[in-house]
Amino acid sequence: MGAIEGQVNFAERTKVFGEAQFSDIVFVILKRILTDFIIDKKNIENTFPLTMVS
């Protein structure tokens, strides 16, 4: 992520400001796997419907 900005003074009370921002962040999830889901010391992974797990 980054930005480039600049300011130009034309007169004592006149200024122009510009900014360009860019980012190259990509998150790709190939496969989601639920390995453990523990509440109150009980593993409840197998109690979820299949649509919530995969």
PDBQT receptor file of N, H, CA, C and O in Angstrom, charges set to zero:
ATOM      1  N   MET A   1       0.848  -1.158   0.000  1.00  0.00    +0.000 N 
ATOM      2  CA  MET A   1       0.000   0.000   0.000  1.00  0.00    +0.000 C 
ATOM      3  C   MET A   1       0.899   1.228   0.000  1.00  0.00    +0.000 C 
ATOM      4  O   MET A   1       1.944   1.240   0.650  1.00  0.00    +0.000 OA
ATOM      5  N   GLY A   2       0.501   2.230  -0.709  1.00  0.00    +0.000 N 
ATOM      6  H   GLY A   2      -0.348   2.220  -1.237  1.00  0.00    +0.000 HD
ATOM      7  CA  GLY A   2       1.308   3.433  -0.751  1.00  0.00    +0.000 C 
ATOM      8  C   GLY A   2       0.514   4.610  -1.276  1.00  0.00    +0.000 C 
ATOM      9  O   GLY A   2      -0.624   4.467  -1.723  1.00  0.00    +0.000 OA
ATOM     10  N   ALA A   3       1.123   5.751  -1.215  1.00  0.00    +0.000 N 
ATOM     11  H   ALA A   3       2.048   5.867  -0.851  1.00  0.00    +0.000 HD
ATOM     12  CA  ALA A   3       0.481   6.973  -1.696  1.00  0.00    +0.000 C 
ATOM     13  C   ALA A   3       1.543   7.937  -2.178  1.00  0.00    +0.000 C 
ATOM     14  O   ALA A   3       2.662   7.971  -1.667  1.00  0.00    +0.000 OA
ATOM     15  N   ILE A   4       1.167   8.715  -3.168  1.00  0.00    +0.000 N 
ATOM     16  H   ILE A   4       0.258   8.688  -3.583  1.00  0.00    +0.000 HD
ATOM     17  CA  ILE A   4       2.009   9.790  -3.678  1.00  0.00    +0.000 C 
ATOM     18  C   ILE A   4       1.169  11.051  -3.612  1.00  0.00    +0.000 C 
ATOM     19  O   ILE A   4       0.028  11.073  -4.075  1.00  0.00    +0.000 OA
ATOM     20  N   GLU A   5       1.722  12.076  -3.049  1.00  0.00    +0.000 N 
ATOM     21  H   GLU A   5       2.649  12.058  -2.673  1.00  0.00    +0.000 HD
ATOM     22  CA  GLU A   5       0.957  13.314  -2.936  1.00  0.00    +0.000 C 
ATOM     23  C   GLU A   5       1.863  14.491  -3.216  1.00  0.00    +0.000 C 
ATOM     24  O   GLU A   5       3.085  14.418  -3.090  1.00  0.00    +0.000 OA
ATOM     25  N   GLY A   6       1.218  15.583  -3.602  1.00  0.00    +0.000 N 
ATOM     26  H   GLY A   6       0.225  15.642  -3.705  1.00  0.00    +0.000 HD
ATOM     27  CA  GLY A   6       1.979  16.789  -3.896  1.00  0.00    +0.000 C 
ATOM     28  C   GLY A   6       1.137  18.033  -3.679  1.00  0.00    +0.000 C 
ATOM     29  O   GLY A   6      -0.092  17.981  -3.712  1.00  0.00    +0.000 OA
ATOM     30  N   GLN A   7       1.801  19.132  -3.462  1.00  0.00    +0.000 N 
ATOM     31  H   GLN A   7       2.800  19.174  -3.435  1.00  0.00    +0.000 HD
ATOM     32  CA  GLN A   7       1.124  20.401  -3.238  1.00  0.00    +0.000 C 
ATOM     33  C   GLN A   7       1.882  21.484  -3.994  1.00  0.00    +0.000 C 
ATOM     34  O   GLN A   7       3.110  21.556  -3.945  1.00  0.00    +0.000 OA
ATOM     35  N   VAL A   8       1.131  22.315  -4.686  1.00  0.00    +0.000 N 
ATOM     36  H   VAL A   8       0.133  22.257  -4.726  1.00  0.00    +0.000 HD
ATOM     37  CA  VAL A   8       1.733  23.398  -5.457  1.00  0.00    +0.000 C 
ATOM     38  C   VAL A   8       1.159  24.714  -4.953  1.00  0.00    +0.000 C 
ATOM     39  O   VAL A   8      -0.058  24.877  -4.866  1.00  0.00    +0.000 OA
ATOM     40  N   ASN A   9       2.032  25.640  -4.624  1.00  0.00    +0.000 N 
ATOM     41  H   ASN A   9       3.020  25.507  -4.695  1.00  0.00    +0.000 HD
ATOM     42  CA  ASN A   9       1.608  26.968  -4.184  1.00  0.00    +0.000 C 
ATOM     43  C   ASN A   9       1.634  27.917  -5.385  1.00  0.00    +0.000 C 
ATOM     44  O   ASN A   9       2.687  28.142  -5.982  1.00  0.00    +0.000 OA
ATOM     45  N   PHE A  10       0.473  28.471  -5.734  1.00  0.00    +0.000 N 
ATOM     46  H   PHE A  10      -0.383  28.288  -5.249  1.00  0.00    +0.000 HD
ATOM     47  CA  PHE A  10       0.400  29.422  -6.829  1.00  0.00    +0.000 C 
ATOM     48  C   PHE A  10       0.550  30.855  -6.342  1.00  0.00    +0.000 C 
ATOM     49  O   PHE A  10       1.174  31.680  -7.009  1.00  0.00    +0.000 OA
ATOM     50  N   ALA A  11      -0.011  31.144  -5.205  1.00  0.00    +0.000 N 
ATOM     51  H   ALA A  11      -0.518  30.473  -4.663  1.00  0.00    +0.000 HD
ATOM     52  CA  ALA A  11       0.083  32.485  -4.624  1.00  0.00    +0.000 C 
ATOM     53  C   ALA A  11       0.042  32.319  -3.115  1.00  0.00    +0.000 C 
ATOM     54  O   ALA A  11       0.026  31.198  -2.608  1.00  0.00    +0.000 OA
ATOM     55  N   GLU A  12       0.023  33.423  -2.408  1.00  0.00    +0.000 N 
ATOM     56  H   GLU A  12       0.035  34.334  -2.820  1.00  0.00    +0.000 HD
ATOM     57  CA  GLU A  12       0.042  33.345  -0.947  1.00  0.00    +0.000 C 
ATOM     58  C   GLU A  12      -1.176  32.608  -0.395  1.00  0.00    +0.000 C 
ATOM     59  O   GLU A  12      -1.058  31.915   0.616  1.00  0.00    +0.000 OA
ATOM     60  N   ARG A  13      -2.338  32.738  -1.028  1.00  0.00    +0.000 N 
ATOM     61  H   ARG A  13      -2.433  33.301  -1.849  1.00  0.00    +0.000 HD
ATOM     62  CA  ARG A  13      -3.561  32.116  -0.515  1.00  0.00    +0.000 C 
ATOM     63  C   ARG A  13      -4.126  31.056  -1.459  1.00  0.00    +0.000 C 
ATOM     64  O   ARG A  13      -5.255  30.607  -1.265  1.00  0.00    +0.000 OA
ATOM     65  N   THR A  14      -3.373  30.651  -2.465  1.00  0.00    +0.000 N 
ATOM     66  H   THR A  14      -2.455  31.015  -2.622  1.00  0.00    +0.000 HD
ATOM     67  CA  THR A  14      -3.864  29.673  -3.430  1.00  0.00    +0.000 C 
ATOM     68  C   THR A  14      -2.914  28.479  -3.481  1.00  0.00    +0.000 C 
ATOM     69  O   THR A  14      -1.725  28.614  -3.768  1.00  0.00    +0.000 OA
ATOM     70  N   LYS A  15      -3.473  27.318  -3.197  1.00  0.00    +0.000 N 
ATOM     71  H   LYS A  15      -4.439  27.208  -2.964  1.00  0.00    +0.000 HD
ATOM     72  CA  LYS A  15      -2.703  26.078  -3.233  1.00  0.00    +0.000 C 
ATOM     73  C   LYS A  15      -3.523  24.999  -3.936  1.00  0.00    +0.000 C 
ATOM     74  O   LYS A  15      -4.753  25.007  -3.887  1.00  0.00    +0.000 OA
ATOM     75  N   VAL A  16      -2.825  24.074  -4.590  1.00  0.00    +0.000 N 
ATOM     76  H   VAL A  16      -1.826  24.069  -4.630  1.00  0.00    +0.000 HD
ATOM     77  CA  VAL A  16      -3.468  22.917  -5.203  1.00  0.00    +0.000 C 
ATOM     78  C   VAL A  16      -2.805  21.678  -4.608  1.00  0.00    +0.000 C 
ATOM     79  O   VAL A  16      -1.580  21.574  -4.547  1.00  0.00    +0.000 OA
ATOM     80  N   PHE A  17      -3.642  20.747  -4.175  1.00  0.00    +0.000 N 
ATOM     81  H   PHE A  17      -4.637  20.832  -4.224  1.00  0.00    +0.000 HD
ATOM     82  CA  PHE A  17      -3.150  19.533  -3.538  1.00  0.00    +0.000 C 
ATOM     83  C   PHE A  17      -3.717  18.336  -4.295  1.00  0.00    +0.000 C 
ATOM     84  O   PHE A  17      -4.899  18.323  -4.637  1.00  0.00    +0.000 OA
ATOM     85  N   GLY A  18      -2.888  17.337  -4.558  1.00  0.00    +0.000 N 
ATOM     86  H   GLY A  18      -1.927  17.347  -4.280  1.00  0.00    +0.000 HD
ATOM     87  CA  GLY A  18      -3.333  16.107  -5.213  1.00  0.00    +0.000 C 
ATOM     88  C   GLY A  18      -2.711  14.898  -4.552  1.00  0.00    +0.000 C 
ATOM     89  O   GLY A  18      -1.601  14.959  -4.022  1.00  0.00    +0.000 OA
ATOM     90  N   GLU A  19      -3.451  13.784  -4.592  1.00  0.00    +0.000 N 
ATOM     91  H   GLU A  19      -4.352  13.734  -5.022  1.00  0.00    +0.000 HD
ATOM     92  CA  GLU A  19      -2.963  12.564  -3.965  1.00  0.00    +0.000 C 
ATOM     93  C   GLU A  19      -3.425  11.370  -4.786  1.00  0.00    +0.000 C 
ATOM     94  O   GLU A  19      -4.561  11.334  -5.259  1.00  0.00    +0.000 OA
ATOM     95  N   ALA A  20      -2.538  10.392  -4.952  1.00  0.00    +0.000 N 
ATOM     96  H   ALA A  20      -1.615  10.422  -4.568  1.00  0.00    +0.000 HD
ATOM     97  CA  ALA A  20      -2.878   9.127  -5.604  1.00  0.00    +0.000 C 
ATOM     98  C   ALA A  20      -2.513   8.001  -4.649  1.00  0.00    +0.000 C 
ATOM     99  O   ALA A  20      -1.389   7.934  -4.151  1.00  0.00    +0.000 OA
ATOM    100  N   GLN A  21      -3.470   7.121  -4.398  1.00  0.00    +0.000 N 
ATOM    101  H   GLN A  21      -4.383   7.175  -4.802  1.00  0.00    +0.000 HD
ATOM    102  CA  GLN A  21      -3.239   5.994  -3.503  1.00  0.00    +0.000 C 
ATOM    103  C   GLN A  21      -3.309   4.699  -4.300  1.00  0.00    +0.000 C 
ATOM    104  O   GLN A  21      -4.065   4.592  -5.267  1.00  0.00    +0.000 OA
ATOM    105  N   PHE A  22      -2.518   3.721  -3.887  1.00  0.00    +0.000 N 
ATOM    106  H   PHE A  22      -1.904   3.808  -3.103  1.00  0.00    +0.000 HD
ATOM    107  CA  PHE A  22      -2.533   2.427  -4.554  1.00  0.00    +0.000 C 
ATOM    108  C   PHE A  22      -2.286   1.331  -3.538  1.00  0.00    +0.000 C 
ATOM    109  O   PHE A  22      -1.634   1.543  -2.516  1.00  0.00    +0.000 OA
ATOM    110  N   SER A  23      -2.819   0.154  -3.834  1.00  0.00    +0.000 N 
ATOM    111  H   SER A  23      -3.348  -0.018  -4.665  1.00  0.00    +0.000 HD
ATOM    112  CA  SER A  23      -2.553  -1.009  -2.990  1.00  0.00    +0.000 C 
ATOM    113  C   SER A  23      -2.548  -2.253  -3.865  1.00  0.00    +0.000 C 
ATOM    114  O   SER A  23      -3.223  -2.313  -4.893  1.00  0.00    +0.000 OA
ATOM    115  N   ASP A  24      -1.795  -3.218  -3.448  1.00  0.00    +0.000 N 
ATOM    116  H   ASP A  24      -1.247  -3.170  -2.613  1.00  0.00    +0.000 HD
ATOM    117  CA  ASP A  24      -1.690  -4.477  -4.172  1.00  0.00    +0.000 C 
ATOM    118  C   ASP A  24      -1.794  -5.611  -3.158  1.00  0.00    +0.000 C 
ATOM    119  O   ASP A  24      -0.872  -6.411  -3.005  1.00  0.00    +0.000 OA
ATOM    120  N   ILE A  25      -2.927  -5.665  -2.474  1.00  0.00    +0.000 N 
ATOM    121  H   ILE A  25      -3.676  -5.014  -2.599  1.00  0.00    +0.000 HD
ATOM    122  CA  ILE A  25      -3.153  -6.685  -1.455  1.00  0.00    +0.000 C 
ATOM    123  C   ILE A  25      -4.200  -7.659  -1.989  1.00  0.00    +0.000 C 
ATOM    124  O   ILE A  25      -5.321  -7.265  -2.310  1.00  0.00    +0.000 OA
ATOM    125  N   VAL A  26      -3.827  -8.914  -2.079  1.00  0.00    +0.000 N 
ATOM    126  H   VAL A  26      -2.916  -9.234  -1.818  1.00  0.00    +0.000 HD
ATOM    127  CA  VAL A  26      -4.726  -9.935  -2.602  1.00  0.00    +0.000 C 
ATOM    128  C   VAL A  26      -4.747 -11.098  -1.616  1.00  0.00    +0.000 C 
ATOM    129  O   VAL A  26      -3.707 -11.668  -1.286  1.00  0.00    +0.000 OA
ATOM    130  N   PHE A  27      -5.930 -11.437  -1.156  1.00  0.00    +0.000 N 
ATOM    131  H   PHE A  27      -6.775 -10.974  -1.423  1.00  0.00    +0.000 HD
ATOM    132  CA  PHE A  27      -6.102 -12.598  -0.290  1.00  0.00    +0.000 C 
ATOM    133  C   PHE A  27      -6.901 -13.642  -1.063  1.00  0.00    +0.000 C 
ATOM    134  O   PHE A  27      -8.043 -13.396  -1.452  1.00  0.00    +0.000 OA
ATOM    135  N   VAL A  28      -6.305 -14.790  -1.279  1.00  0.00    +0.000 N 
ATOM    136  H   VAL A  28      -5.377 -14.989  -0.963  1.00  0.00    +0.000 HD
ATOM    137  CA  VAL A  28      -6.976 -15.865  -1.998  1.00  0.00    +0.000 C 
ATOM    138  C   VAL A  28      -7.088 -17.059  -1.061  1.00  0.00    +0.000 C 
ATOM    139  O   VAL A  28      -6.084 -17.595  -0.594  1.00  0.00    +0.000 OA
ATOM    140  N   ILE A  29      -8.316 -17.464  -0.796  1.00  0.00    +0.000 N 
ATOM    141  H   ILE A  29      -9.132 -17.028  -1.176  1.00  0.00    +0.000 HD
ATOM    142  CA  ILE A  29      -8.554 -18.635   0.050  1.00  0.00    +0.000 C 
ATOM    143  C   ILE A  29      -8.858 -19.807  -0.869  1.00  0.00    +0.000 C 
ATOM    144  O   ILE A  29      -9.887 -19.837  -1.543  1.00  0.00    +0.000 OA
ATOM    145  N   LEU A  30      -7.955 -20.761  -0.883  1.00  0.00    +0.000 N 
ATOM    146  H   LEU A  30      -7.119 -20.737  -0.335  1.00  0.00    +0.000 HD
ATOM    147  CA  LEU A  30      -8.144 -21.917  -1.760  1.00  0.00    +0.000 C 
ATOM    148  C   LEU A  30      -9.130 -22.921  -1.168  1.00  0.00    +0.000 C 
ATOM    149  O   LEU A  30      -9.964 -23.474  -1.885  1.00  0.00    +0.000 OA
ATOM    150  N   LYS A  31      -9.033 -23.156   0.143  1.00  0.00    +0.000 N 
ATOM    151  H   LYS A  31      -8.355 -22.707   0.725  1.00  0.00    +0.000 HD
ATOM    152  CA  LYS A  31      -9.922 -24.126   0.779  1.00  0.00    +0.000 C 
ATOM    153  C   LYS A  31     -10.032 -23.782   2.260  1.00  0.00    +0.000 C 
ATOM    154  O   LYS A  31      -9.028 -23.518   2.923  1.00  0.00    +0.000 OA
ATOM    155  N   ARG A  32     -11.235 -23.787   2.759  1.00  0.00    +0.000 N 
ATOM    156  H   ARG A  32     -12.050 -24.001   2.221  1.00  0.00    +0.000 HD
ATOM    157  CA  ARG A  32     -11.449 -23.533   4.180  1.00  0.00    +0.000 C 
ATOM    158  C   ARG A  32     -11.678 -24.859   4.894  1.00  0.00    +0.000 C 
ATOM    159  O   ARG A  32     -12.493 -25.678   4.470  1.00  0.00    +0.000 OA
ATOM    160  N   ILE A  33     -10.951 -25.051   5.974  1.00  0.00    +0.000 N 
ATOM    161  H   ILE A  33     -10.289 -24.385   6.318  1.00  0.00    +0.000 HD
ATOM    162  CA  ILE A  33     -11.077 -26.290   6.737  1.00  0.00    +0.000 C 
ATOM    163  C   ILE A  33     -11.244 -25.931   8.210  1.00  0.00    +0.000 C 
ATOM    164  O   ILE A  33     -10.416 -25.215   8.773  1.00  0.00    +0.000 OA
ATOM    165  N   LEU A  34     -12.298 -26.420   8.830  1.00  0.00    +0.000 N 
ATOM    166  H   LEU A  34     -12.971 -27.003   8.374  1.00  0.00    +0.000 HD
ATOM    167  CA  LEU A  34     -12.515 -26.241  10.254  1.00  0.00    +0.000 C 
ATOM    168  C   LEU A  34     -11.864 -27.412  10.976  1.00  0.00    +0.000 C 
ATOM    169  O   LEU A  34     -12.279 -28.559  10.808  1.00  0.00    +0.000 OA
ATOM    170  N   THR A  35     -10.849 -27.125  11.777  1.00  0.00    +0.000 N 
ATOM    171  H   THR A  35     -10.512 -26.194  11.913  1.00  0.00    +0.000 HD
ATOM    172  CA  THR A  35     -10.133 -28.210  12.448  1.00  0.00    +0.000 C 
ATOM    173  C   THR A  35     -10.614 -28.410  13.879  1.00  0.00    +0.000 C 
ATOM    174  O   THR A  35     -10.794 -29.551  14.304  1.00  0.00    +0.000 OA
ATOM    175  N   ASP A  36     -10.823 -27.351  14.623  1.00  0.00    +0.000 N 
ATOM    176  H   ASP A  36     -10.676 -26.424  14.277  1.00  0.00    +0.000 HD
ATOM    177  CA  ASP A  36     -11.306 -27.450  16.003  1.00  0.00    +0.000 C 
ATOM    178  C   ASP A  36     -12.222 -26.277  16.304  1.00  0.00    +0.000 C 
ATOM    179  O   ASP A  36     -11.970 -25.153  15.869  1.00  0.00    +0.000 OA
ATOM    180  N   PHE A  37     -13.272 -26.539  17.038  1.00  0.00    +0.000 N 
ATOM    181  H   PHE A  37     -13.477 -27.452  17.391  1.00  0.00    +0.000 HD
ATOM    182  CA  PHE A  37     -14.156 -25.484  17.508  1.00  0.00    +0.000 C 
ATOM    183  C   PHE A  37     -14.567 -25.881  18.917  1.00  0.00    +0.000 C 
ATOM    184  O   PHE A  37     -15.448 -26.719  19.103  1.00  0.00    +0.000 OA
ATOM    185  N   ILE A  38     -13.924 -25.275  19.904  1.00  0.00    +0.000 N 
ATOM    186  H   ILE A  38     -13.208 -24.594  19.752  1.00  0.00    +0.000 HD
ATOM    187  CA  ILE A  38     -14.094 -25.696  21.295  1.00  0.00    +0.000 C 
ATOM    188  C   ILE A  38     -14.807 -24.603  22.078  1.00  0.00    +0.000 C 
ATOM    189  O   ILE A  38     -14.370 -23.452  22.111  1.00  0.00    +0.000 OA
ATOM    190  N   ILE A  39     -15.915 -24.987  22.707  1.00  0.00    +0.000 N 
ATOM    191  H   ILE A  39     -16.270 -25.921  22.681  1.00  0.00    +0.000 HD
ATOM    192  CA  ILE A  39     -16.667 -24.104  23.611  1.00  0.00    +0.000 C 
ATOM    193  C   ILE A  39     -16.889 -24.869  24.902  1.00  0.00    +0.000 C 
ATOM    194  O   ILE A  39     -17.351 -26.010  24.885  1.00  0.00    +0.000 OA
ATOM    195  N   ASP A  40     -16.562 -24.242  26.013  1.00  0.00    +0.000 N 
ATOM    196  H   ASP A  40     -16.187 -23.315  26.027  1.00  0.00    +0.000 HD
ATOM    197  CA  ASP A  40     -16.708 -24.871  27.339  1.00  0.00    +0.000 C 
ATOM    198  C   ASP A  40     -16.027 -26.237  27.395  1.00  0.00    +0.000 C 
ATOM    199  O   ASP A  40     -16.583 -27.203  27.918  1.00  0.00    +0.000 OA
ATOM    200  N   LYS A  41     -14.812 -26.297  26.844  1.00  0.00    +0.000 N 
ATOM    201  H   LYS A  41     -14.361 -25.512  26.419  1.00  0.00    +0.000 HD
ATOM    202  CA  LYS A  41     -13.981 -27.503  26.844  1.00  0.00    +0.000 C 
ATOM    203  C   LYS A  41     -14.587 -28.674  26.066  1.00  0.00    +0.000 C 
ATOM    204  O   LYS A  41     -14.185 -29.820  26.267  1.00  0.00    +0.000 OA
ATOM    205  N   LYS A  42     -15.555 -28.397  25.173  1.00  0.00    +0.000 N 
ATOM    206  H   LYS A  42     -15.881 -27.466  25.009  1.00  0.00    +0.000 HD
ATOM    207  CA  LYS A  42     -16.142 -29.439  24.327  1.00  0.00    +0.000 C 
ATOM    208  C   LYS A  42     -15.895 -29.079  22.868  1.00  0.00    +0.000 C 
ATOM    209  O   LYS A  42     -16.160 -27.955  22.442  1.00  0.00    +0.000 OA
ATOM    210  N   ASN A  43     -15.389 -30.041  22.109  1.00  0.00    +0.000 N 
ATOM    211  H   ASN A  43     -15.174 -30.955  22.455  1.00  0.00    +0.000 HD
ATOM    212  CA  ASN A  43     -15.179 -29.841  20.685  1.00  0.00    +0.000 C 
ATOM    213  C   ASN A  43     -16.512 -30.056  19.979  1.00  0.00    +0.000 C 
ATOM    214  O   ASN A  43     -17.031 -31.171  19.940  1.00  0.00    +0.000 OA
ATOM    215  N   ILE A  44     -17.068 -28.968  19.417  1.00  0.00    +0.000 N 
ATOM    216  H   ILE A  44     -16.647 -28.061  19.450  1.00  0.00    +0.000 HD
ATOM    217  CA  ILE A  44     -18.390 -29.056  18.786  1.00  0.00    +0.000 C 
ATOM    218  C   ILE A  44     -18.296 -28.959  17.264  1.00  0.00    +0.000 C 
ATOM    219  O   ILE A  44     -19.257 -28.567  16.602  1.00  0.00    +0.000 OA
ATOM    220  N   GLU A  45     -17.140 -29.314  16.714  1.00  0.00    +0.000 N 
ATOM    221  H   GLU A  45     -16.359 -29.632  17.252  1.00  0.00    +0.000 HD
ATOM    222  CA  GLU A  45     -16.936 -29.228  15.267  1.00  0.00    +0.000 C 
ATOM    223  C   GLU A  45     -17.954 -30.038  14.493  1.00  0.00    +0.000 C 
ATOM    224  O   GLU A  45     -18.473 -29.561  13.483  1.00  0.00    +0.000 OA
ATOM    225  N   ASN A  46     -18.252 -31.233  14.928  1.00  0.00    +0.000 N 
ATOM    226  H   ASN A  46     -17.830 -31.621  15.748  1.00  0.00    +0.000 HD
ATOM    227  CA  ASN A  46     -19.134 -32.129  14.178  1.00  0.00    +0.000 C 
ATOM    228  C   ASN A  46     -20.614 -31.799  14.356  1.00  0.00    +0.000 C 
ATOM    229  O   ASN A  46     -21.456 -32.502  13.798  1.00  0.00    +0.000 OA
ATOM    230  N   THR A  47     -20.958 -30.769  15.104  1.00  0.00    +0.000 N 
ATOM    231  H   THR A  47     -20.274 -30.199  15.558  1.00  0.00    +0.000 HD
ATOM    232  CA  THR A  47     -22.356 -30.431  15.297  1.00  0.00    +0.000 C 
ATOM    233  C   THR A  47     -22.848 -29.411  14.259  1.00  0.00    +0.000 C 
ATOM    234  O   THR A  47     -24.045 -29.132  14.195  1.00  0.00    +0.000 OA
ATOM    235  N   PHE A  48     -21.947 -28.856  13.455  1.00  0.00    +0.000 N 
ATOM    236  H   PHE A  48     -20.974 -29.082  13.507  1.00  0.00    +0.000 HD
ATOM    237  CA  PHE A  48     -22.343 -27.871  12.445  1.00  0.00    +0.000 C 
ATOM    238  C   PHE A  48     -22.837 -28.562  11.182  1.00  0.00    +0.000 C 
ATOM    239  O   PHE A  48     -22.367 -29.649  10.846  1.00  0.00    +0.000 OA
ATOM    240  N   PRO A  49     -23.790 -27.935  10.472  1.00  0.00    +0.000 N 
ATOM    241  CA  PRO A  49     -24.178 -28.470   9.170  1.00  0.00    +0.000 C 
ATOM    242  C   PRO A  49     -23.000 -28.378   8.188  1.00  0.00    +0.000 C 
ATOM    243  O   PRO A  49     -22.127 -27.525   8.352  1.00  0.00    +0.000 OA
ATOM    244  N   LEU A  50     -22.971 -29.219   7.206  1.00  0.00    +0.000 N 
ATOM    245  H   LEU A  50     -23.680 -29.912   7.072  1.00  0.00    +0.000 HD
ATOM    246  CA  LEU A  50     -21.867 -29.258   6.260  1.00  0.00    +0.000 C 
ATOM    247  C   LEU A  50     -21.695 -27.927   5.515  1.00  0.00    +0.000 C 
ATOM    248  O   LEU A  50     -20.570 -27.566   5.169  1.00  0.00    +0.000 OA
ATOM    249  N   THR A  51     -22.779 -27.196   5.264  1.00  0.00    +0.000 N 
ATOM    250  H   THR A  51     -23.693 -27.490   5.545  1.00  0.00    +0.000 HD
ATOM    251  CA  THR A  51     -22.671 -25.922   4.544  1.00  0.00    +0.000 C 
ATOM    252  C   THR A  51     -21.923 -24.880   5.341  1.00  0.00    +0.000 C 
ATOM    253  O   THR A  51     -21.346 -23.970   4.746  1.00  0.00    +0.000 OA
ATOM    254  N   MET A  52     -21.905 -24.967   6.666  1.00  0.00    +0.000 N 
ATOM    255  H   MET A  52     -22.374 -25.706   7.149  1.00  0.00    +0.000 HD
ATOM    256  CA  MET A  52     -21.175 -24.008   7.483  1.00  0.00    +0.000 C 
ATOM    257  C   MET A  52     -19.702 -24.356   7.594  1.00  0.00    +0.000 C 
ATOM    258  O   MET A  52     -18.880 -23.472   7.835  1.00  0.00    +0.000 OA
ATOM    259  N   VAL A  53     -19.353 -25.602   7.426  1.00  0.00    +0.000 N 
ATOM    260  H   VAL A  53     -20.021 -26.321   7.230  1.00  0.00    +0.000 HD
ATOM    261  CA  VAL A  53     -17.988 -26.054   7.615  1.00  0.00    +0.000 C 
ATOM    262  C   VAL A  53     -17.172 -25.872   6.335  1.00  0.00    +0.000 C 
ATOM    263  O   VAL A  53     -16.016 -25.456   6.413  1.00  0.00    +0.000 OA
ATOM    264  N   SER A  54     -17.723 -26.163   5.185  1.00  0.00    +0.000 N 
ATOM    265  H   SER A  54     -18.662 -26.501   5.122  1.00  0.00    +0.000 HD
ATOM    266  CA  SER A  54     -16.921 -26.111   3.950  1.00  0.00    +0.000 C 
ATOM    267  C   SER A  54     -17.031 -24.796   3.242  1.00  0.00    +0.000 C 
ATOM    268  O   SER A  54     -16.415 -24.605   2.193  1.00  0.00    +0.000 OA
TER     269      SER A  54
